[in-house]
Amino acid sequence: MRRYVLLIFLIGLLTITASISADSLSVQGDSVRRIKPKRAPMGALLRSVAVPGWGQCYNHKYVKSAVVFGAETFFIVKAVHWWKKTEDQYNSIQQTNDQSQQYTRYNIYRSYRTSRDDYLWAVGLTVFLSMFDAYVDAHLAGFDVDITPDFEAPKGGASIKLSLRF
């Protein structure tokens, strides 16, 4: 198990070192010039796969990086914990010859296996979401738009505005 995790980690690091960046065009007047985005989206995605929160840290989203690191680490630790309990329970089933003991231990084994599988799904989902988030944040790194609403009251009286968007 540890060998596979180390292998995946090393492959991720080697992939990240290959500089993957997207070029874009900037048009100013009559001239066209190539500019590179501030951050490589694929680099952010691969960093996020290699180490929990690294893609968010690469995008300068430090609080989000800490949250992602904590969530992924929590789910990985819990999955490993339940994996070990599942294996231990399976071994205890193999060691007993009493039919009623095997049945009882098998039910415990099934509950452990379900917990393990749930945490493995949570790990996969968190890794996918963190990859997607890092990729999108890297794409939007150069997008500088202020979307803060204007809270000034209109001049000339009271008004009510209701908006509904889907």
Secondary structure, 3 states (H helix, E strand, C coil): CHHHHHHHHHHHHHHHHCCCCCCEEEEECCEEEEECCCCCHHHHHHHHHHCCCHHHHHCCCHHHHHHHHHHHHHHHHHHHHHHHHHHHHHHHHHHCCCHHHHHHHHHHHHHHHHHHHHHHHHHHHHHHHHHHHHHHHHHCCCCCCCCCCCCCCCCCCCCCCCCCCC
